[in-house]
Amino acid sequence: MRSTSLPDDARTFSGGNPSLPGGTWMLGDLSVTRFGYGAMQLAGPWVMGPPADPDGALAVLREVVELGITHIDTSDAYGPHITNKLIWEALHPYPESLHVVTKVGATRDQQGGWPPARNPDDLRRAVHENLENLGVEVLDLVNLRLGNAEGPQPGSLAEPFETLVDLQRQGLIRHLGVSTATAQQVAEAQAIAPIVCVQNMYNLAFRQDDELIDTLAEQGVAYVPYFPLGGFSPLQSAALSAVAARLATTAMSVALAWLLRRSPNILLIPGTSTVAHLRENVAGAGLSLSDEDLVDLDKIGN
């Protein structure tokens, strides 16, 4: 990432770790570790306000980079503005190997909701707020968030996506993607400009995007699943629990390892607010699943 002015107490990190679970993937011309980090949980409860432990949040971000993770997922709506400022405080000036992916298309209201903000003025404002709060001149990758809390919703994305394409032409965005999108919206975006990733809800039990994942893999486009264990409504599965017990590990570890096995274009962005849980997630994603494990797990989504 290209940084703007540096804070006086800035720390410098460098490098990446291709030996992390899953190795690496190319997001356009950006090499990232397939095991990434989602920064949503760094804000306060329900992704509003500051964290209860600001020093702990900064420690997590620094550990992310020390572990060699080169893909951080964020949004300036987290907090709002809180998470991006924490990333800046913890990691600026950013190492060349680190790539921060953000989202625009929704804002926050006083009730903690996520009202859409996809008109051209909203999107331009959101891009500039991301630039300012991350302290960069160019955003590595911006996902256009579509849909709502219930998931993807049909409809054209042409106007908001073309707004982001215009900002890309101005040199403010390097690469584009879409989030919470239908397969038809993905295709519509690709007809307007290249995208390098799709970020949708997907896990062992919620597998509506199986066909889309395979199509994107053939195109060399990344698929970034969120809510690997169901999000705010955690999935309950006897098969998942049984595999986790057999391997003497956690359900989260099995779910992450399965996602990396599912397709080579899947990038993980599990979130956490503690260093210990971050390390646990990295170890869990590297779990070796047997053919028996995979057969049992595939029963969940079928």
C-alpha positions in Angstrom: 0.0 0.0 0.0 1.2 3.5 -0.7 1.1 5.6 2.5 0.7 9.3 3.1 2.2 11.1 6.0 3.6 8.9 8.8 2.9 9.1 12.5 5.9 9.9 14.7 5.7 6.6 16.5 5.1 4.4 13.4 6.3 0.9 13.5 7.7 -0.8 10.4 6.7 -4.4 9.5 7.8 -6.3 6.4 7.5 -9.6 4.6 4.8 -12.2 4.2 4.5 -15.9 4.9 3.6 -18.1 1.9 3.8 -21.1 4.2 0.6 -20.0 6.0 -2.3 -22.4 5.4 -3.4 -22.3 1.7 -0.3 -20.5 0.4 -0.9 -17.4 -1.7 -3.3 -16.0 -4.3 -3.0 -13.2 -6.8 -5.7 -10.5 -6.5 -5.0 -9.0 -9.9 -1.3 -8.0 -9.5 -1.4 -8.2 -5.7 0.0 -11.3 -4.0 -1.9 -12.1 -0.8 -1.9 -15.0 1.6 -5.1 -17.1 1.3 -5.4 -16.9 5.0 -6.3 -13.3 5.7 -7.8 -11.4 8.6 -11.2 -9.7 8.9 -11.1 -6.6 11.0 -14.9 -6.3 11.8 -14.6 -7.5 15.4 -12.1 -4.8 16.4 -14.8 -2.3 16.9 -17.2 -2.3 19.8 -20.3 -4.4 20.3 -22.4 -4.9 17.2 -19.5 -3.2 15.3 -20.3 0.2 16.8 -17.9 2.5 18.8 -14.4 1.8 20.1 -13.2 -1.5 21.4 -13.3 -2.2 25.1 -9.5 -3.0 24.9 -7.9 -0.6 22.4 -4.4 -1.9 23.2 -5.6 -5.5 22.6 -7.0 -4.5 19.2 -3.7 -2.9 18.2 -1.9 -6.0 19.4 -4.0 -8.3 17.2 -3.3 -6.2 14.1 0.4 -6.2 14.8 0.3 -10.0 15.3 -1.5 -10.4 12.0 1.5 -8.8 10.2 4.1 -10.6 12.4 2.5 -13.9 11.4 3.0 -13.0 7.7 -0.6 -12.5 6.8 -0.8 -10.0 3.9 -4.6 -9.6 3.4 -6.7 -7.5 5.8 -10.4 -7.0 5.2 -12.1 -3.9 6.6 -14.7 -1.2 6.0 -14.9 2.4 7.1 -18.4 1.6 8.2 -17.0 -0.5 11.1 -17.3 1.7 14.1 -17.9 3.7 12.0 -14.4 4.9 11.2 -13.0 3.1 14.3 -11.5 0.0 12.7 -9.7 1.8 9.9 -8.1 4.3 12.3 -7.0 1.3 14.4 -5.4 -0.3 11.4 -3.6 3.0 10.7 -2.4 3.4 14.2 -1.1 -0.2 14.5 0.5 -0.7 11.1 1.2 2.6 9.3 3.6 2.9 7.5 2.4 -0.2 5.7 4.8 -2.8 4.4 4.8 -3.3 0.6 3.6 -6.8 1.1 0.4 -5.9 3.0 -2.9 -5.3 1.2 -5.9 -3.8 2.8 -9.3 -4.6 1.2 -12.3 -2.4 2.0 -16.0 -2.2 1.3 -18.4 0.7 0.4 -22.1 0.7 -0.2 -23.5 0.8 3.3 -23.3 3.1 6.3 -24.4 2.9 9.9 -27.3 4.5 11.7 -27.8 5.3 15.4 -29.6 2.0 15.9 -26.7 0.0 14.6 -28.3 -0.8 11.3 -26.6 -0.9 7.9 -28.7 1.3 5.6 -27.5 1.3 2.0 -25.4 4.1 0.7 -24.9 3.4 -3.0 -25.7 6.7 -4.8 -22.7 8.3 -6.5 -22.2 11.0 -3.8 -22.3 8.4 -1.0 -19.7 6.2 -2.8 -17.3 9.0 -3.5 -17.6 10.1 0.1 -17.0 6.6 1.4 -13.9 6.1 -0.8 -12.4 9.4 0.4 -13.1 8.5 4.0 -11.4 5.2 3.5 -8.4 6.9 2.0 -8.2 9.4 4.8 -8.7 7.0 7.7 -6.3 4.4 6.4 -3.8 7.0 5.5 -3.2 6.0 1.9 -3.2 7.6 -1.5 -4.7 4.6 -3.3 -7.0 1.8 -2.0 -5.7 -1.6 -3.0 -9.2 -3.1 -3.5 -12.7 -1.8 -3.0 -15.7 -4.2 -2.9 -19.1 -2.7 -3.7 -21.5 -4.0 -1.0 -24.9 -5.0 -2.4 -27.9 -6.8 -0.9 -28.9 -6.4 2.8 -28.9 -8.3 6.0 -31.0 -11.0 4.4 -28.4 -11.6 1.6 -28.1 -10.7 -2.0 -31.0 -8.9 -3.7 -31.8 -8.8 -7.4 -31.3 -5.6 -9.4 -28.8 -3.8 -11.5 -25.5 -2.6 -10.0 -24.6 -0.5 -13.0 -24.8 3.0 -11.5 -22.9 2.3 -8.3 -20.3 0.1 -9.9 -19.7 2.6 -12.7 -19.1 5.2 -10.0 -16.3 3.0 -8.5 -14.9 2.4 -12.0 -14.7 6.2 -12.5 -12.8 6.5 -9.2 -10.5 3.7 -10.3 -9.8 5.6 -13.5 -8.9 8.6 -11.3 -6.2 6.5 -9.7 -7.9 6.3 -6.3 -8.7 2.5 -6.5 -6.4 -0.2 -7.7 -8.8 -3.2 -8.0 -12.6 -3.7 -7.7 -14.8 -6.5 -6.4 -18.4 -7.0 -5.3 -20.0 -8.3 -2.1 -23.3 -9.8 -1.2 -24.0 -10.2 -4.9 -26.0 -12.6 -7.0 -24.3 -14.5 -9.9 -26.2 -12.2 -12.3 -24.8 -9.1 -10.6 -21.3 -10.6 -10.7 -21.7 -11.1 -14.5 -23.0 -7.6 -14.9 -20.1 -6.1 -13.1 -17.6 -8.1 -15.2 -19.3 -6.7 -18.3 -18.5 -3.2 -17.1 -15.0 -3.7 -15.7 -12.7 -6.5 -14.4 -13.2 -7.6 -10.8 -10.7 -9.6 -8.8 -13.0 -11.0 -6.0 -16.5 -11.7 -4.8 -17.2 -11.6 -1.1 -20.4 -13.5 -0.1 -21.7 -15.5 2.8 -20.7 -19.2 2.4 -20.0 -22.0 4.8 -20.5 -25.8 5.2 -24.3 -25.4 5.6 -24.9 -22.4 3.4 -23.6 -23.4 0.0 -25.8 -21.6 -2.5 -22.7 -20.3 -4.3 -21.1 -23.6 -5.2 -21.6 -23.1 -8.9 -20.4 -19.4 -8.7 -17.2 -20.5 -6.8 -16.4 -23.0 -9.5 -17.0 -20.5 -12.3 -14.9 -17.8 -10.6 -12.1 -20.4 -10.0 -12.0 -21.0 -13.8 -11.7 -17.3 -14.4 -9.0 -16.8 -11.8 -11.2 -14.6 -9.6 -11.1 -15.0 -5.8 -14.1 -15.9 -3.7 -14.0 -14.6 -0.1 -16.6 -16.2 2.2 -17.8 -14.4 5.3 -19.6 -16.0 8.2 -17.7 -19.4 7.9 -19.7 -20.7 10.9 -23.0 -18.9 10.2 -22.3 -15.5 11.7 -24.9 -14.2 14.1 -26.8 -17.5 13.8 -24.1 -20.1 14.3 -24.7 -23.3 12.4 -25.6 -26.4 14.5 -24.3 -29.6 12.9 -23.8 -33.0 14.5 -21.6 -34.0 11.6 -19.3 -30.9 12.1 -19.2 -31.5 15.9 -18.4 -35.2 15.3 -15.5 -34.4 12.9 -14.1 -31.8 15.3 -14.3 -34.3 18.2 -12.6 -37.0 16.2 -9.7 -34.6 15.4 -9.6 -33.2 18.9 -10.1 -29.7 17.6 -12.8 -27.0 17.3 -15.7 -26.7 14.9 -14.2 -23.4 13.7 -10.9 -25.1 12.8 -12.7 -27.7 10.8 -14.8 -25.2 9.0 -11.8 -23.1 8.0 -9.8 -26.1 6.9 -12.7 -27.3 4.8 -13.0 -23.9 3.1 -9.4 -23.9 2.0 -9.9 -27.4 0.6 -13.1 -26.5 -1.1 -11.5 -24.5 -3.9 -8.1 -22.9 -4.6 -9.6 -19.5 -5.2 -11.2 -19.3 -1.7 -9.5 -16.7 0.6 -10.3 -16.7 4.3 -10.9 -13.6 6.4 -11.8 -14.9 9.9 -12.0 -12.2 12.5 -11.1 -12.0 16.1 -10.3 -9.5 18.8 -7.6 -11.5 20.6 -4.1 -12.6 19.7 -4.7 -16.1 21.2 -7.8 -16.7 19.0 -5.9 -15.4 15.9 -3.2 -17.9 16.4 -5.8 -20.6 17.0 -7.5 -19.7 13.7 -4.2 -19.9 11.8 -3.4 -23.3 13.3 -7.0 -24.6 12.7 -7.0 -23.6 9.0 -3.9 -25.8 8.5 -5.7 -28.8 9.8 -5.4 -32.0 7.6 -8.8 -33.4 6.7 -9.1 -37.1 5.7 -11.3 -38.5 2.9 -13.6 -39.7 5.7 -13.8 -36.3 7.2 -14.6 -34.7 3.9 -17.4 -37.2 3.2 -19.0 -36.5 6.5 -18.7 -32.8 6.1 -20.2 -32.8 2.6 -23.4 -34.3 4.1 -24.0 -31.0 5.9 -24.5 -29.0 2.7 -26.5 -31.6 0.8 
